[in-house]
Each structure stands twice: as C-alpha cells, then as structure tokens.
Amino acid sequence: MKIPFVDLKAQFESLKDELAKALETAVSSFSFIGGNDVSRFEEEFANALGLRHCISVGSGTDALFIALRCSGVQSGNEVIVPAFTWISSSEAISLCGAKPVFADVDPQTYTISAAEIEKRITARTRAVLIVHLYGHCADMSAIENVCHKHKLLLLEDCAQAHLTTCNGKYAGTFGEAAAFSFYPTKNLGAYGDAGCIVTDNGDLADRMRRFANHGQLQRGDHLIEGINSRLDTLQAAVLRVKLPHLERWNSARAQHAKLYASLLAGLPTVQTPAVRRGCAHTYHIYAIRASRRDELRQYLRENGIETIIHYPSALPFLPAYQHLRHTARDFPVSYQLQAEMLSLPVYPELTDMQISYVCEKIRTFYQK
Ligand SMILES: *Cc1c(COP(=O)(O)O)cnc(C)c1O
C-alpha cells in the first residue's frame, strides 16, 4: 500500500466542477486583484468566525507581519513566541525590527505555556504571539490572564487552526488580531500563497488594510508607505468554493485521529495527541511522540507510508537564531520534541483501512 502524507488530488476531484465554474467566472471578470470574489471571501471568512473584519493578504507570513507591525510592534520591543513552531511566527517579529523572545511549550499539547511566557517578560515586552500548534488551541484562559496582568498585546498565529475551538470560542477570536494562512496544504488551502488577518478592532483593520496595499485605503490616498500584499482573485474564488466544506473536512480529520488513538493505544513507545478539556482539536497535523523516531520513519517509508517531521529543530537551535546563544537547557521540552515528533497522514480523504495499515506497521516496528 502507498499512503502519501497529503493528497490534494482527492479533494480536487470532489470539487472539480464547482472549481471550474468559479475559476471561469473569476477569469472572465478580468479583475485579477481584488474584486467580487475577494470581498465576498473576506465577508464569508469573518462571518465563519463571528468577527467584524477580515483583511485578505498574500500569505500567512505577511498576515503575521502586518498584524504585528500595524499593532505598533517596533524596534526596541520584545515579542514572546513559542520555541516550537514554524519559523514564520518569529520571522514576522524580526521583520518589524523587534526581538523574538522564545518560550518553551507544554509537554502535553505542544502549545506555548503560560508559565513560560510569564518567566520571559521584561520591561521591553510588548506583545505575545501565540500559536495554536497542529490545530490545538493554546491555553487561552491562562495566557489571557498573563497578558492582562502585564498589559501585553495578545496576537494569534492561526495558520494551523482554521475553525479550531476552545471553550466555545474560535481560535482567532481571543487576541487583538489573528493571522491565518491558506497555504495549499492547510486545512483551508488555496492553489498558491494566500492568507488573511481577522480582528474586531475597526481602526486596526483600517491600518492593516491600508498598509497591505501601498498605504492606500482609497485609490491614491497614500497616507503612509505600505507594502504590496494582496489576495489574488483566483485564490479567493478557490477559497470560496472550499470554505463551505471546511467543517466537514475538520470532522473527518477528527474521526481519523480517534481511530489512530484507539489503534495505537497501549503502545508505551508512542504518545498520541492530548486534547485539553473544552478544546476541539482540528488536526492540521496529527503528530505522535515516538521513541526511535528516525528509525520508525525509515521503516514506514520502506512500507510506502509517507510521514513528515514538524519540526526537526526548535527555532532557538536553528542557525538563524544562533546569535541568541540558546542551549538545550533553555527549552527542555522543545529540545525533546524535535527528536520525537512524527506527523502521520491525516488528510480528510484518508480511509480507515489506510489508517489501520499505518498503525499495524507502527506496532510491527516496535515488536522488532
Ligand atoms: C503555515 C504557517 C505559517 C505561514 O503561512 P504561509 O502562508 O506559508 O506564509 C505561519 N505560521 C505557522 C504556524 C504555519 O504553520
């Protein structure tokens, strides 16, 4: 059996006709930047989260940068960010001229720990950028308390958390603003780079929209200098076709996770993902903690099963952050995770038979 890590073709096949029609309508409007599909998608995505504003931009990384920058993060500021995440989260902070300050993550949910955030606060701390890693909400009530107590701006990286909930609230509705990515393999993915920022703050929404489009809100008004970060009309058309299916795809992922958990139960060498009470995991990534991870990965590969490591190095240990001179002792959990995490296929179209096969191979590996 061959099991790819993701299968974008399967999803495409199920939406082929709808996509063809939407793309043809978009192309024949000959407005390739902005236009009806872009403004409608912004409305539809904001509505899905119950928020007032959605500003579509060129990528998730741009969304993070624009949110931080337009919230006033600047040179001289420190922003606390998890040590274990994708590099966009910290890149966006540096792009503002501010300093990323890494905090270790929780060993159960792999999301940034409130206690670790509090330890890293200094007089220069301006904001906390939390990441709902893999599709599980960070511990928002504890983090909201820390931010409130120390008067810190709270921003969210929701690139892996489309319609993820915690205590009845969507990821993206906790902070001042939240960034989403629609990179093709995310739970909601475009056919190229795409992203957005959501917020309930109208002034901030205006500033972000202006900054993302060369400093203009009305054509030619250029109150400030900005950048060019916009969502293509064609990408918006794709996203509009896909958005109504997102909830169903997330449920399929959750079903797969349930089956994985039951078939891997009792294996002392494997830790399946934990879900905090009140949270609904949306499994952008289904990552297990596995002993002899690299050997297991090789064994699965030999048996036709493709896996990925999210992430082979925690951010503080990357060459890009060598100048911060961190050691394993600064982030013991992240240090451990980089050697143990292994992401298994969890795309919605995966079948129960495929999942059984993966689990059977994992069990066989540990019996060897
Ligand atoms: C994918 C991702 C991003 C960046 O999104 P792009 O659209 O690829 O720029 C940011 N943060 C996290 C945690 C991600 O997984």
The ligand as a Tripos MOL2 file, in Angstrom:
@<TRIPOS>MOLECULE
LIG
   15    15     1     0     0
SMALL
NO_CHARGES

@<TRIPOS>ATOM
      1 C1          1.9880   27.7790    7.5080 C.3       1 LIG1
      2 C2          2.3370   28.5710    8.6980 C.ar      1 LIG1
      3 C3          2.5980   29.9530    8.6290 C.ar      1 LIG1
      4 C4          2.8500   30.6980    7.3650 C.3       1 LIG1
      5 O1          1.9960   30.6380    6.3710 O.3       1 LIG1
      6 P1          2.4280   30.9480    4.8540 P.3       1 LIG1
      7 O2          1.0890   31.1590    4.2230 O.co2     1 LIG1
      8 O3          3.1400   29.7560    4.3470 O.co2     1 LIG1
      9 O4          3.2460   32.1820    4.8320 O.co2     1 LIG1
     10 C5          2.7830   30.6480    9.8070 C.ar      1 LIG1
     11 N1          2.7390   30.0350   10.9910 N.ar      1 LIG1
     12 C6          2.5180   28.7120   11.1090 C.ar      1 LIG1
     13 C7          2.4710   28.1150   12.4680 C.3       1 LIG1
     14 C8          2.3220   27.9280    9.9650 C.ar      1 LIG1
     15 O5          2.1220   26.6150   10.0970 O.3       1 LIG1
@<TRIPOS>BOND
     1     1     2 1
     2     2     3 ar
     3     2    14 ar
     4     3     4 1
     5     3    10 ar
     6     4     5 1
     7     5     6 1
     8     6     7 2
     9     6     8 1
    10     6     9 1
    11    10    11 ar
    12    11    12 ar
    13    12    13 1
    14    12    14 ar
    15    14    15 1
@<TRIPOS>SUBSTRUCTURE
     1 LIG1         1 GROUP 0 **** ****
